[in-house]
């Protein structure tokens, strides 16, 4: 791959999720010469189980996720907070990407996290837990890139996040950093 390509994983399966809307907003902000895609099949991947993570038994959904991560130059995780932590669907994706041991599909790839919540807290615990999990999985978490969006119900109402100038600018900054980090990776 010769241009930045970012894989976006969203921790919410809900059709009208504000986190999905934030991911869509991010996709729209990638500049010419780069691309991004929201992975839409996390619900099809069974919970990680080492007994089925062997040649000939790895579920197709897990293989597809690993292939998408391998093709990407960076990852963006967009997550709500469920009971004070990262949603199971996102954690499960990170678990599948971290294996097999020593061959992580995210090894050394730049990763940024955006979290959003109706609470004023902005899903900060989920944000921290996602950064920790993907870092342990081998991703290179961009330490200086942090975006937590609190009060989404009041901030967006019925509007799409792209309509909020402040939030759009913050998402654009995250996108720019992922593109910059991807370009550095591609130059090596």
C-alpha positions in Angstrom: 0.0 0.0 0.0 1.4 3.4 -0.9 -1.1 5.7 0.7 -2.6 5.9 4.2 -5.6 3.6 4.8 -7.3 3.7 8.2 -9.5 0.9 9.5 -12.2 2.2 11.9 -13.7 0.0 14.5 -16.8 1.1 16.3 -17.7 -0.2 19.7 -21.5 0.2 19.3 -23.7 -2.1 17.2 -26.8 0.2 17.5 -27.9 1.4 14.1 -28.3 5.1 15.2 -25.3 5.1 17.4 -23.6 8.5 17.8 -20.3 6.7 17.8 -21.1 5.3 14.3 -22.0 8.9 13.3 -18.6 10.1 14.6 -16.9 7.3 12.6 -18.8 8.4 9.5 -17.7 12.0 10.1 -14.1 10.8 10.4 -14.3 9.0 7.1 -15.5 12.1 5.4 -12.5 14.1 6.7 -9.7 12.0 5.2 -7.9 14.0 2.6 -7.3 13.1 -1.0 -4.5 10.6 -1.2 -5.7 8.7 1.9 -8.7 6.6 2.8 -10.7 5.1 5.7 -13.3 2.5 6.1 -15.6 1.6 9.0 -15.5 -2.1 9.6 -19.2 -3.1 9.7 -19.1 -6.8 10.7 -17.9 -6.9 14.3 -21.2 -8.5 15.3 -20.4 -11.5 13.2 -17.3 -12.4 15.1 -17.6 -14.9 17.9 -16.0 -14.3 21.3 -12.3 -15.0 21.2 -11.5 -18.6 22.0 -8.0 -20.1 21.6 -9.6 -23.5 20.9 -11.0 -22.1 17.5 -8.0 -19.9 16.7 -6.2 -22.7 14.9 -5.6 -23.3 11.2 -8.7 -24.5 9.5 -11.0 -23.4 12.4 -10.7 -19.7 12.6 -14.1 -18.1 12.0 -14.5 -16.3 8.7 -15.4 -13.1 10.5 -12.2 -13.1 12.5 -10.1 -13.9 9.3 -11.8 -11.0 7.6 -11.1 -8.6 10.5 -7.5 -9.6 10.6 -7.2 -9.2 6.8 -8.7 -5.7 7.0 -6.3 -4.7 9.8 -3.3 -6.1 7.9 -4.3 -3.9 4.9 -4.6 -0.8 7.0 -1.8 1.5 7.8 -3.5 2.7 11.0 -6.6 2.1 13.2 -9.1 4.4 14.7 -11.3 3.1 17.5 -14.5 4.9 18.3 -16.2 3.8 21.4 -19.0 4.4 23.8 -18.7 3.3 27.5 -20.7 0.4 28.8 -20.6 -0.1 32.6 -17.4 1.9 33.0 -15.4 0.1 30.3 -15.0 -0.7 26.7 -17.9 -2.6 25.0 -17.4 -6.3 24.6 -17.7 -6.1 20.8 -14.7 -3.8 20.6 -12.6 -5.7 23.2 -13.4 -8.9 21.3 -12.1 -7.4 18.0 -8.9 -6.3 19.8 -8.5 -9.8 21.2 -8.8 -11.4 17.8 -6.4 -8.8 16.3 -3.8 -9.5 19.0 -3.5 -13.2 18.1 -1.8 -15.4 17.2 0.8 -14.4 19.8 3.7 -12.6 18.2 1.8 -12.0 14.9 -0.7 -9.3 15.9 -2.5 -7.7 12.9 -2.0 -4.3 14.6 1.7 -4.7 15.5 3.4 -1.3 15.2 0.5 0.4 13.5 -0.6 3.8 14.7 -3.8 3.8 16.7 -6.0 6.6 18.0 -9.2 6.4 20.1 -12.3 8.6 20.1 -14.8 8.0 22.8 -18.3 9.6 23.2 -21.1 9.4 25.7 -24.2 11.3 26.7 -22.6 11.7 30.1 -20.4 14.7 30.7 -17.6 12.3 31.4 -17.2 11.5 27.7 -16.6 7.7 28.1 -13.1 8.4 29.5 -12.8 5.0 31.2 -13.6 3.2 27.9 -11.2 5.5 26.2 -8.4 4.6 28.6 -9.2 0.9 28.5 -9.3 0.8 24.7 -5.9 2.5 24.5 -4.5 0.1 27.0 -5.9 -3.0 25.3 -4.8 -2.1 21.8 -1.4 -1.0 23.0 -0.9 -4.4 24.7 -2.1 -6.0 21.5 0.8 -4.4 19.7 -0.7 -1.2 18.3 1.3 2.0 18.6 -1.1 4.3 20.4 -0.6 7.9 19.5 -0.1 9.2 23.0 -0.7 12.9 22.1 -4.0 12.2 20.4 -6.9 12.0 22.7 -10.5 12.9 22.0 -13.3 12.3 24.5 -16.7 13.8 23.6 -19.1 14.2 26.5 -22.7 15.4 26.7 -23.5 14.1 23.2 -27.3 14.3 23.7 -27.0 18.1 24.5 -24.2 18.7 22.0 -25.8 17.1 19.0 -29.6 16.6 19.8 -31.1 15.3 16.6 -28.2 16.7 14.5 -25.3 14.6 13.1 -21.9 15.2 14.8 -20.5 16.6 11.5 -22.8 19.6 12.0 -21.0 20.6 15.2 -18.1 22.8 14.1 -16.1 22.2 17.3 -16.5 18.4 17.3 -15.8 18.3 13.5 -12.6 20.2 14.0 -11.5 17.9 16.8 -12.2 14.8 14.7 -10.3 16.4 11.8 -7.3 16.8 14.1 -7.4 13.1 15.0 -7.7 12.2 11.3 -4.7 14.5 10.4 -2.5 12.8 13.1 -3.4 9.3 11.8 -2.6 10.3 8.2 0.7 11.8 9.4 1.6 8.7 11.4 0.6 6.5 8.5 2.8 8.5 6.1 5.7 8.0 8.5 5.1 4.3 8.6 4.9 4.1 4.8 8.2 6.0 4.5 10.1 3.4 6.4 
